[in-house]
């Protein structure tokens, strides 16, 4: 838990839920009663995606919530996502169904260590991937997403030295696409690092017409095999527009729910990891359940709060990214 956070960590373990309750119905009632909006990341379980008001990537969801007149934001995602929602909607109450829903990538870059790392490169501009803590955003010059990272880097003068963090795989992908010599923080996402090249190759042999769609957080060996590389939203759009009918999806398997809803006649196969599982689920994302979402909305906790001085610093690099993206049409 980051030192600057002030969060309510009271759990729900002892609270009984009447098994006869229709949770979908009860959540809809509570949502109206409390003027709440529910955000669900693509990696959430299907029930949560189906009850949500908005489904999408983390930054896009926070932007959607900021445009609403809701008093409460329930973010079915992970901790850093709820922080971003608070940064963009400081006057709204932000809830996270499970306070332990963290992120291996965000955790791989402790702010106090990144501060020392940054001090080694005083002439470098700091670009951080949005999948990081509020405190890390507050230490950055520009924030980026997986869809605009290449464009953000290309928008800067060639002579500008750049630190890119926290994801080394996304950073390596950006460096390769832009030809820039980026200083990379050695962080990664556990979900995107354990896809098996051998198992994907065998899956492609069984489905020779299937296109491999990969997120740029994957390792280079997987990206080299991919027919398309893009963000979760990009992967969804590609699969929808493509004339192909079969796809192997190298990102968290939760996205397949939306892919199947959008294109029911097409077939989607989760890329297998280096273990005995059939697909690659994020254990942090899957900590959220429909029951926890109901209790969180009913009780008004766990609440995510971010100190005002962090909000004021963290919103600046986000606004810089949005300005660059708008200017360049990214």
ROFI-13669 format. One record per residue (C-alpha): residue number from 1; residue in three letters; x, y, z. Coordinates in steps of 0.001 Angstrom, whole numbers, plus 500000, padded with zeros to 6 digits. Example, Ala and Ser with C-alpha at 12.3 -4.5 7.8 and 13.67 -1.06 7.14 Angstrom:
! residues 2
num 1	residuo ALA	px 512300	py 495500	pz 507800 .
num 2	residuo SER	px 513670	py 498940	pz 507140 .
//
This chain:
! residues 330
num 1	residuo UNK	px 500000	py 500000	pz 500000 .
num 2	residuo UNK	px 501478	py 503389	pz 499005 .
num 3	residuo UNK	px 502415	py 505663	pz 501888 .
num 4	residuo UNK	px 500400	py 508667	pz 500715 .
num 5	residuo UNK	px 497092	py 506846	pz 500396 .
num 6	residuo UNK	px 494255	py 507245	pz 502863 .
num 7	residuo UNK	px 491918	py 504388	pz 502075 .
num 8	residuo UNK	px 489268	py 502503	pz 503971 .
num 9	residuo UNK	px 490365	py 498875	pz 504056 .
num 10	residuo UNK	px 487384	py 497466	pz 505948 .
num 11	residuo UNK	px 486451	py 494136	pz 504365 .
num 12	residuo UNK	px 483202	py 492429	pz 503534 .
num 13	residuo UNK	px 484113	py 488911	pz 504693 .
num 14	residuo UNK	px 481552	py 488809	pz 507511 .
num 15	residuo UNK	px 478662	py 490359	pz 505593 .
num 16	residuo UNK	px 475927	py 487979	pz 504554 .
num 17	residuo UNK	px 474205	py 488351	pz 501182 .
num 18	residuo UNK	px 470726	py 486884	pz 500886 .
num 19	residuo UNK	px 471090	py 484240	pz 498126 .
num 20	residuo UNK	px 467579	py 485039	pz 496886 .
num 21	residuo UNK	px 468588	py 488581	pz 495940 .
num 22	residuo UNK	px 468740	py 489445	pz 492260 .
num 23	residuo UNK	px 472077	py 491271	pz 492358 .
num 24	residuo UNK	px 471597	py 492837	pz 488924 .
num 25	residuo UNK	px 468311	py 494305	pz 490113 .
num 26	residuo UNK	px 469699	py 495440	pz 493471 .
num 27	residuo UNK	px 472731	py 497092	pz 491869 .
num 28	residuo UNK	px 470485	py 499000	pz 489446 .
num 29	residuo UNK	px 468365	py 500228	pz 492378 .
num 30	residuo UNK	px 471409	py 501324	pz 494401 .
num 31	residuo UNK	px 472891	py 503031	pz 491358 .
num 32	residuo UNK	px 469822	py 505224	pz 490953 .
num 33	residuo UNK	px 469416	py 505808	pz 494698 .
num 34	residuo UNK	px 473030	py 506945	pz 495132 .
num 35	residuo UNK	px 473506	py 508612	pz 491732 .
num 36	residuo UNK	px 476374	py 506302	pz 490914 .
num 37	residuo UNK	px 478064	py 505271	pz 487695 .
num 38	residuo UNK	px 479716	py 501861	pz 487239 .
num 39	residuo UNK	px 482876	py 501512	pz 485161 .
num 40	residuo UNK	px 484170	py 498107	pz 484081 .
num 41	residuo UNK	px 487491	py 497388	pz 482457 .
num 42	residuo UNK	px 487517	py 494927	pz 479562 .
num 43	residuo UNK	px 489279	py 492394	pz 481785 .
num 44	residuo UNK	px 486427	py 492088	pz 484295 .
num 45	residuo UNK	px 484211	py 489004	pz 484524 .
num 46	residuo UNK	px 481220	py 489003	pz 482109 .
num 47	residuo UNK	px 478580	py 489724	pz 484783 .
num 48	residuo UNK	px 480363	py 492909	pz 485805 .
num 49	residuo UNK	px 480792	py 494017	pz 482204 .
num 50	residuo UNK	px 477091	py 493444	pz 481608 .
num 51	residuo UNK	px 475966	py 495542	pz 484604 .
num 52	residuo UNK	px 478380	py 498418	pz 483896 .
num 53	residuo UNK	px 477397	py 501802	pz 482458 .
num 54	residuo UNK	px 480691	py 502061	pz 480589 .
num 55	residuo UNK	px 483161	py 499392	pz 479464 .
num 56	residuo UNK	px 486617	py 500195	pz 478163 .
num 57	residuo UNK	px 490268	py 500974	pz 478836 .
num 58	residuo UNK	px 491267	py 502579	pz 482114 .
num 59	residuo UNK	px 491856	py 506186	pz 481002 .
num 60	residuo UNK	px 488848	py 506254	pz 478680 .
num 61	residuo UNK	px 486624	py 505057	pz 481519 .
num 62	residuo UNK	px 487887	py 507770	pz 483858 .
num 63	residuo UNK	px 487257	py 510387	pz 481174 .
num 64	residuo UNK	px 483711	py 509083	pz 480667 .
num 65	residuo UNK	px 483007	py 509221	pz 484395 .
num 66	residuo UNK	px 484310	py 512799	pz 484620 .
num 67	residuo UNK	px 481720	py 513877	pz 482045 .
num 68	residuo UNK	px 478801	py 512495	pz 484058 .
num 69	residuo UNK	px 476887	py 514192	pz 486874 .
num 70	residuo UNK	px 477292	py 511102	pz 489080 .
num 71	residuo UNK	px 478198	py 511603	pz 492738 .
num 72	residuo UNK	px 479814	py 508175	pz 493030 .
num 73	residuo UNK	px 482131	py 506275	pz 490676 .
num 74	residuo UNK	px 482397	py 502516	pz 491181 .
num 75	residuo UNK	px 485468	py 501377	pz 489262 .
num 76	residuo UNK	px 485490	py 497645	pz 488611 .
num 77	residuo UNK	px 489147	py 497416	pz 487772 .
num 78	residuo UNK	px 492354	py 497742	pz 489763 .
num 79	residuo UNK	px 493741	py 500270	pz 492204 .
num 80	residuo UNK	px 495646	py 502579	pz 489847 .
num 81	residuo UNK	px 492551	py 502878	pz 487633 .
num 82	residuo UNK	px 490434	py 504058	pz 490538 .
num 83	residuo UNK	px 493177	py 506567	pz 491402 .
num 84	residuo UNK	px 493074	py 507931	pz 487858 .
num 85	residuo UNK	px 489305	py 508333	pz 488147 .
num 86	residuo UNK	px 489831	py 510306	pz 491366 .
num 87	residuo UNK	px 492458	py 512502	pz 489708 .
num 88	residuo UNK	px 490051	py 513398	pz 486889 .
num 89	residuo UNK	px 486989	py 513645	pz 489178 .
num 90	residuo UNK	px 488344	py 514951	pz 492503 .
num 91	residuo UNK	px 484915	py 515998	pz 493781 .
num 92	residuo UNK	px 483347	py 512576	pz 493200 .
num 93	residuo UNK	px 483517	py 509619	pz 495595 .
num 94	residuo UNK	px 485463	py 506743	pz 494008 .
num 95	residuo UNK	px 484905	py 503154	pz 495129 .
num 96	residuo UNK	px 486813	py 499968	pz 494289 .
num 97	residuo UNK	px 484937	py 496683	pz 494893 .
num 98	residuo UNK	px 488037	py 494924	pz 496260 .
num 99	residuo UNK	px 490743	py 497033	pz 497867 .
num 100	residuo UNK	px 493310	py 494293	pz 497197 .
num 101	residuo UNK	px 492797	py 494500	pz 493436 .
num 102	residuo UNK	px 496280	py 495771	pz 492666 .
num 103	residuo UNK	px 498458	py 495579	pz 489552 .
num 104	residuo UNK	px 501733	py 493737	pz 489024 .
num 105	residuo UNK	px 502915	py 496422	pz 486597 .
num 106	residuo UNK	px 502134	py 499323	pz 488933 .
num 107	residuo UNK	px 503699	py 497414	pz 491820 .
num 108	residuo UNK	px 506872	py 496820	pz 489792 .
num 109	residuo UNK	px 507665	py 500539	pz 489970 .
num 110	residuo UNK	px 507739	py 501784	pz 493593 .
num 111	residuo UNK	px 507709	py 505618	pz 493490 .
num 112	residuo UNK	px 510607	py 506024	pz 495945 .
num 113	residuo UNK	px 512840	py 503833	pz 493747 .
num 114	residuo UNK	px 511695	py 505515	pz 490538 .
num 115	residuo UNK	px 512568	py 508883	pz 492110 .
num 116	residuo UNK	px 516184	py 507733	pz 492571 .
num 117	residuo UNK	px 516220	py 506290	pz 489046 .
num 118	residuo UNK	px 514925	py 509569	pz 487624 .
num 119	residuo UNK	px 517631	py 511541	pz 489462 .
num 120	residuo UNK	px 520291	py 509648	pz 487489 .
num 121	residuo UNK	px 518995	py 511263	pz 484270 .
num 122	residuo UNK	px 518391	py 514960	pz 485104 .
num 123	residuo UNK	px 518158	py 516020	pz 481433 .
num 124	residuo UNK	px 515554	py 513373	pz 480552 .
num 125	residuo UNK	px 511840	py 513958	pz 480096 .
num 126	residuo UNK	px 509722	py 511351	pz 481913 .
num 127	residuo UNK	px 506919	py 509567	pz 480019 .
num 128	residuo UNK	px 504911	py 507077	pz 482028 .
num 129	residuo UNK	px 502353	py 504563	pz 480842 .
num 130	residuo UNK	px 498954	py 505252	pz 482417 .
num 131	residuo UNK	px 499149	py 501839	pz 484159 .
num 132	residuo UNK	px 500997	py 503253	pz 487166 .
num 133	residuo UNK	px 500233	py 504771	pz 490559 .
num 134	residuo UNK	px 499028	py 508333	pz 491098 .
num 135	residuo UNK	px 502316	py 509137	pz 492795 .
num 136	residuo UNK	px 504284	py 507999	pz 489737 .
num 137	residuo UNK	px 502068	py 510101	pz 487465 .
num 138	residuo UNK	px 502826	py 513071	pz 489725 .
num 139	residuo UNK	px 506558	py 512526	pz 489015 .
num 140	residuo UNK	px 506035	py 512470	pz 485229 .
num 141	residuo UNK	px 506157	py 515042	pz 482431 .
num 142	residuo UNK	px 503715	py 513245	pz 480128 .
num 143	residuo UNK	px 501437	py 510235	pz 480617 .
num 144	residuo UNK	px 500646	py 507958	pz 477670 .
num 145	residuo UNK	px 498421	py 505019	pz 476776 .
num 146	residuo UNK	px 499305	py 501924	pz 474767 .
num 147	residuo UNK	px 497466	py 503411	pz 471784 .
num 148	residuo UNK	px 499160	py 506834	pz 471750 .
num 149	residuo UNK	px 502620	py 506049	pz 473200 .
num 150	residuo UNK	px 504316	py 505922	pz 469787 .
num 151	residuo UNK	px 502717	py 509193	pz 468684 .
num 152	residuo UNK	px 503589	py 510940	pz 471952 .
num 153	residuo UNK	px 507267	py 510005	pz 471625 .
num 154	residuo UNK	px 507340	py 510944	pz 467923 .
num 155	residuo UNK	px 505891	py 514376	pz 468798 .
num 156	residuo UNK	px 509013	py 515264	pz 470801 .
num 157	residuo UNK	px 512200	py 516689	pz 469271 .
num 158	residuo UNK	px 514719	py 513973	pz 468221 .
num 159	residuo UNK	px 517318	py 515413	pz 470575 .
num 160	residuo UNK	px 515043	py 515127	pz 473611 .
num 161	residuo UNK	px 516246	py 512417	pz 476001 .
num 162	residuo UNK	px 513422	py 510295	pz 477413 .
num 163	residuo UNK	px 512822	py 507983	pz 480356 .
num 164	residuo UNK	px 509954	py 505580	pz 479679 .
num 165	residuo UNK	px 508278	py 503585	pz 482419 .
num 166	residuo UNK	px 507086	py 501465	pz 483976 .
num 167	residuo UNK	px 506524	py 498799	pz 481282 .
num 168	residuo UNK	px 509768	py 497664	pz 479622 .
num 169	residuo UNK	px 507954	py 495689	pz 476904 .
num 170	residuo UNK	px 505763	py 498597	pz 475830 .
num 171	residuo UNK	px 508850	py 500824	pz 476060 .
num 172	residuo UNK	px 510864	py 498469	pz 473838 .
num 173	residuo UNK	px 508001	py 498378	pz 471333 .
num 174	residuo UNK	px 507834	py 502191	pz 471281 .
num 175	residuo UNK	px 511622	py 502441	pz 470887 .
num 176	residuo UNK	px 511533	py 500027	pz 467956 .
num 177	residuo UNK	px 508657	py 501857	pz 466242 .
num 178	residuo UNK	px 510160	py 505333	pz 466715 .
num 179	residuo UNK	px 513864	py 504557	pz 466444 .
num 180	residuo UNK	px 514433	py 506470	pz 469696 .
num 181	residuo UNK	px 516933	py 505421	pz 472360 .
num 182	residuo UNK	px 514681	py 505344	pz 475417 .
num 183	residuo UNK	px 515865	py 504762	pz 478971 .
num 184	residuo UNK	px 513510	py 502036	pz 480218 .
num 185	residuo UNK	px 512385	py 501214	pz 483731 .
num 186	residuo UNK	px 512504	py 497440	pz 484247 .
num 187	residuo UNK	px 508815	py 496806	pz 484972 .
num 188	residuo UNK	px 506265	py 494474	pz 483412 .
num 189	residuo UNK	px 502748	py 493041	pz 483584 .
num 190	residuo UNK	px 502536	py 489453	pz 484831 .
num 191	residuo UNK	px 499627	py 488690	pz 482487 .
num 192	residuo UNK	px 501361	py 489808	pz 479305 .
num 193	residuo UNK	px 504738	py 488264	pz 480152 .
num 194	residuo UNK	px 503731	py 484611	pz 480427 .
num 195	residuo UNK	px 502241	py 483862	pz 477015 .
num 196	residuo UNK	px 503827	py 480750	pz 475542 .
num 197	residuo UNK	px 505319	py 481012	pz 472060 .
num 198	residuo UNK	px 505287	py 477210	pz 471719 .
num 199	residuo UNK	px 501636	py 476851	pz 472758 .
num 200	residuo UNK	px 500547	py 479735	pz 470507 .
num 201	residuo UNK	px 502397	py 478088	pz 467607 .
num 202	residuo UNK	px 500523	py 474822	pz 468241 .
num 203	residuo UNK	px 497231	py 476713	pz 468485 .
num 204	residuo UNK	px 497956	py 478364	pz 465128 .
num 205	residuo UNK	px 498651	py 474937	pz 463634 .
num 206	residuo UNK	px 495180	py 473815	pz 464738 .
num 207	residuo UNK	px 493640	py 477055	pz 463422 .
num 208	residuo UNK	px 495842	py 478026	pz 460451 .
num 209	residuo UNK	px 493545	py 480863	pz 459395 .
num 210	residuo UNK	px 493498	py 482532	pz 462832 .
num 211	residuo UNK	px 495123	py 485953	pz 463169 .
num 212	residuo UNK	px 497198	py 486620	pz 466288 .
num 213	residuo UNK	px 496236	py 489880	pz 468006 .
num 214	residuo UNK	px 498659	py 491066	pz 470700 .
num 215	residuo UNK	px 498889	py 493866	pz 473230 .
num 216	residuo UNK	px 502218	py 495794	pz 473132 .
num 217	residuo UNK	px 502835	py 494871	pz 476792 .
num 218	residuo UNK	px 503659	py 491366	pz 475507 .
num 219	residuo UNK	px 507266	py 490282	pz 475137 .
num 220	residuo UNK	px 509026	py 490841	pz 471817 .
num 221	residuo UNK	px 508958	py 487121	pz 470953 .
num 222	residuo UNK	px 505134	py 487243	pz 470954 .
num 223	residuo UNK	px 504930	py 490582	pz 469158 .
num 224	residuo UNK	px 507101	py 489182	pz 466346 .
num 225	residuo UNK	px 504426	py 486541	pz 465714 .
num 226	residuo UNK	px 501491	py 488962	pz 465803 .
num 227	residuo UNK	px 499348	py 489942	pz 462835 .
num 228	residuo UNK	px 498160	py 493013	pz 464748 .
num 229	residuo UNK	px 499570	py 494850	pz 467779 .
num 230	residuo UNK	px 497401	py 497314	pz 469660 .
num 231	residuo UNK	px 495584	py 498402	pz 472808 .
num 232	residuo UNK	px 492558	py 496500	pz 474084 .
num 233	residuo UNK	px 490277	py 498937	pz 472271 .
num 234	residuo UNK	px 492433	py 498608	pz 469160 .
num 235	residuo UNK	px 492246	py 494818	pz 469314 .
num 236	residuo UNK	px 488449	py 494971	pz 469582 .
num 237	residuo UNK	px 488147	py 497312	pz 466602 .
num 238	residuo UNK	px 490548	py 495267	pz 464481 .
num 239	residuo UNK	px 488660	py 492027	pz 465116 .
num 240	residuo UNK	px 485368	py 493709	pz 464292 .
num 241	residuo UNK	px 486538	py 495264	pz 461027 .
num 242	residuo UNK	px 488671	py 492346	pz 459849 .
num 243	residuo UNK	px 487257	py 490031	pz 457155 .
num 244	residuo UNK	px 488911	py 487124	pz 459010 .
num 245	residuo UNK	px 486766	py 484867	pz 461181 .
num 246	residuo UNK	px 489229	py 483377	pz 463686 .
num 247	residuo UNK	px 491536	py 485164	pz 466121 .
num 248	residuo UNK	px 494038	py 484223	pz 468821 .
num 249	residuo UNK	px 493977	py 486954	pz 471455 .
num 250	residuo UNK	px 497200	py 487696	pz 473371 .
num 251	residuo UNK	px 495940	py 489872	pz 476174 .
num 252	residuo UNK	px 493840	py 489225	pz 479287 .
num 253	residuo UNK	px 491066	py 486793	pz 478371 .
num 254	residuo UNK	px 488278	py 488987	pz 479793 .
num 255	residuo UNK	px 488260	py 491010	pz 476571 .
num 256	residuo UNK	px 486849	py 488028	pz 474675 .
num 257	residuo UNK	px 483406	py 488595	pz 476225 .
num 258	residuo UNK	px 483062	py 491908	pz 474371 .
num 259	residuo UNK	px 484578	py 490457	pz 471203 .
num 260	residuo UNK	px 482009	py 487650	pz 471139 .
num 261	residuo UNK	px 479161	py 490079	pz 471817 .
num 262	residuo UNK	px 480287	py 492352	pz 468974 .
num 263	residuo UNK	px 481027	py 489530	pz 466516 .
num 264	residuo UNK	px 479030	py 486398	pz 467489 .
num 265	residuo UNK	px 479768	py 484673	pz 464179 .
num 266	residuo UNK	px 483539	py 484860	pz 464677 .
num 267	residuo UNK	px 485733	py 482609	pz 466833 .
num 268	residuo UNK	px 488153	py 483902	pz 469464 .
num 269	residuo UNK	px 490801	py 481819	pz 471210 .
num 270	residuo UNK	px 492656	py 483072	pz 474296 .
num 271	residuo UNK	px 496416	py 482822	pz 473841 .
num 272	residuo UNK	px 497724	py 480157	pz 476257 .
num 273	residuo UNK	px 500254	py 480977	pz 478987 .
num 274	residuo UNK	px 503312	py 479069	pz 480232 .
num 275	residuo UNK	px 501321	py 477042	pz 482758 .
num 276	residuo UNK	px 498522	py 474486	pz 482748 .
num 277	residuo UNK	px 495727	py 477060	pz 482385 .
num 278	residuo UNK	px 493689	py 477328	pz 479201 .
num 279	residuo UNK	px 493817	py 481119	pz 479216 .
num 280	residuo UNK	px 495601	py 483994	pz 480897 .
num 281	residuo UNK	px 493509	py 485704	pz 483590 .
num 282	residuo UNK	px 494691	py 488609	pz 485737 .
num 283	residuo UNK	px 494233	py 487497	pz 489365 .
num 284	residuo UNK	px 493993	py 491132	pz 490481 .
num 285	residuo UNK	px 491222	py 492031	pz 488037 .
num 286	residuo UNK	px 489340	py 488879	pz 488933 .
num 287	residuo UNK	px 489265	py 489797	pz 492636 .
num 288	residuo UNK	px 486261	py 491949	pz 491766 .
num 289	residuo UNK	px 482977	py 490048	pz 491754 .
num 290	residuo UNK	px 479336	py 490979	pz 491334 .
num 291	residuo UNK	px 478818	py 490369	pz 495069 .
num 292	residuo UNK	px 481666	py 492717	pz 496019 .
num 293	residuo UNK	px 480394	py 495340	pz 493601 .
num 294	residuo UNK	px 476957	py 495164	pz 495236 .
num 295	residuo UNK	px 478382	py 495454	pz 498767 .
num 296	residuo UNK	px 480727	py 498256	pz 497802 .
num 297	residuo UNK	px 477852	py 500290	pz 496347 .
num 298	residuo UNK	px 475572	py 499457	pz 499274 .
num 299	residuo UNK	px 478100	py 500336	pz 502008 .
num 300	residuo UNK	px 480080	py 503110	pz 500310 .
num 301	residuo UNK	px 483507	py 501536	pz 500762 .
num 302	residuo UNK	px 486310	py 500707	pz 500062 .
num 303	residuo UNK	px 486888	py 504295	pz 498997 .
num 304	residuo UNK	px 489957	py 505418	pz 497065 .
num 305	residuo UNK	px 491309	py 508816	pz 498026 .
num 306	residuo UNK	px 494322	py 510683	pz 496661 .
num 307	residuo UNK	px 495868	py 513660	pz 498493 .
num 308	residuo UNK	px 495207	py 517017	pz 496856 .
num 309	residuo UNK	px 498883	py 517779	pz 496217 .
num 310	residuo UNK	px 499249	py 514495	pz 494301 .
num 311	residuo UNK	px 496088	py 515194	pz 492287 .
num 312	residuo UNK	px 497374	py 518647	pz 491323 .
num 313	residuo UNK	px 500703	py 517237	pz 490128 .
num 314	residuo UNK	px 499333	py 514077	pz 488483 .
num 315	residuo UNK	px 496689	py 515841	pz 486400 .
num 316	residuo UNK	px 499338	py 517956	pz 484608 .
num 317	residuo UNK	px 501030	py 515137	pz 482609 .
num 318	residuo UNK	px 497607	py 513687	pz 481783 .
num 319	residuo UNK	px 496484	py 517049	pz 480395 .
num 320	residuo UNK	px 499730	py 517310	pz 478403 .
num 321	residuo UNK	px 499021	py 513924	pz 476848 .
num 322	residuo UNK	px 495458	py 514926	pz 475974 .
num 323	residuo UNK	px 496678	py 518191	pz 474422 .
num 324	residuo UNK	px 499294	py 516395	pz 472284 .
num 325	residuo UNK	px 496797	py 513700	pz 471293 .
num 326	residuo UNK	px 494174	py 516280	pz 470290 .
num 327	residuo UNK	px 496716	py 518320	pz 468328 .
num 328	residuo UNK	px 498033	py 515320	pz 466422 .
num 329	residuo UNK	px 494755	py 513424	pz 466161 .
num 330	residuo UNK	px 496126	py 510416	pz 468040 .
//
